[in-house]
Amino acid sequence: MEEQGKKKSTRGFASMDPERQKAIARKGGQSVPKDKRSFAMNRSLAAEAGRKGGQSVKPSQRSFAQDHNLASAAGRKGGHASHSGN
């Protein structure tokens, strides 16, 4: 919805035709090698990425390391989400 006195921008990704947006997004997905596209297909790749991400944060600054209740709540939430379809 356009406000009075403001012009709609014709620049940027959001202002593009939806088909053009899809074509650009498709190219982004195709630029990733097939063996690195999905963690669901390669559990060892997912584990490696998780370790790498965890190593980039100092242990004292990790939220879950400082707050056990926060970690427990996140685990429960993930468990409920992963089993909700059954």
C-alpha positions as CSV (number, residue, x, y, z in Angstrom):
1,M,0.0,0.0,0.0
2,E,1.5,3.3,-1.1
3,E,1.4,6.3,1.3
4,Q,0.4,9.7,0.0
5,G,3.4,11.7,-1.2
6,K,5.7,8.7,-1.3
7,K,6.7,7.0,-4.6
8,K,7.2,3.3,-4.9
9,S,10.8,2.4,-5.5
10,T,11.7,0.7,-8.8
11,R,15.1,-0.3,-7.5
12,G,16.2,-3.4,-5.6
13,F,15.3,-7.1,-5.3
14,A,11.9,-6.6,-3.6
15,S,10.6,-4.4,-6.4
16,M,11.4,-7.0,-9.1
17,D,8.9,-9.2,-10.9
18,P,8.4,-12.4,-8.8
19,E,9.6,-14.6,-11.8
20,R,12.8,-12.5,-12.0
21,Q,13.4,-12.9,-8.2
22,K,13.0,-16.7,-8.6
23,A,15.5,-16.8,-11.5
24,I,18.1,-15.0,-9.4
25,A,17.5,-17.1,-6.3
26,R,17.8,-20.3,-8.4
27,K,21.2,-19.2,-9.6
28,G,22.4,-18.7,-6.0
29,G,21.4,-22.3,-5.2
30,Q,23.0,-23.7,-8.2
31,S,26.3,-22.0,-7.4
32,V,26.8,-24.3,-4.3
33,P,28.3,-27.7,-5.0
34,K,25.8,-30.5,-4.7
35,D,27.7,-32.2,-1.9
36,K,27.4,-29.1,0.2
37,R,23.8,-28.1,-0.5
38,S,22.0,-30.0,2.3
39,F,23.0,-30.9,5.8
40,A,20.1,-33.4,5.8
41,M,21.8,-35.4,3.1
42,N,25.3,-35.4,4.8
43,R,25.3,-35.6,8.6
44,S,29.1,-35.4,8.8
45,L,29.1,-32.1,6.9
46,A,26.4,-30.8,9.4
47,A,28.5,-31.9,12.4
48,E,31.6,-30.3,10.9
49,A,29.8,-27.0,10.3
50,G,28.4,-27.1,13.9
51,R,31.8,-27.6,15.4
52,K,33.3,-24.8,13.2
53,G,30.5,-22.5,14.3
54,G,31.0,-23.4,17.9
55,Q,34.7,-22.8,17.8
56,S,34.2,-19.2,16.6
57,V,32.7,-18.1,19.9
58,K,34.7,-18.0,23.2
59,P,33.4,-20.6,25.7
60,S,32.7,-17.8,28.2
61,Q,30.4,-16.0,25.7
62,R,28.3,-19.0,24.6
63,S,24.8,-18.5,25.8
64,F,24.2,-22.2,26.5
65,A,27.5,-22.5,28.4
66,Q,26.4,-19.7,30.7
67,D,22.7,-20.6,31.1
68,H,21.9,-24.3,31.5
69,N,18.1,-23.5,31.7
70,L,18.3,-21.8,28.3
71,A,20.0,-24.8,26.8
72,S,17.4,-27.1,28.3
73,A,14.5,-25.0,27.0
74,A,16.0,-24.9,23.5
75,G,16.5,-28.6,23.5
76,R,12.9,-29.2,24.5
77,K,11.6,-26.8,21.9
78,G,13.6,-28.5,19.2
79,G,12.4,-31.9,20.3
80,H,8.8,-30.9,20.2
81,A,9.2,-29.3,16.8
82,S,10.9,-32.4,15.3
83,H,8.2,-34.7,16.7
84,S,5.1,-32.6,16.1
85,G,4.3,-34.2,12.7
86,N,3.9,-37.7,14.2
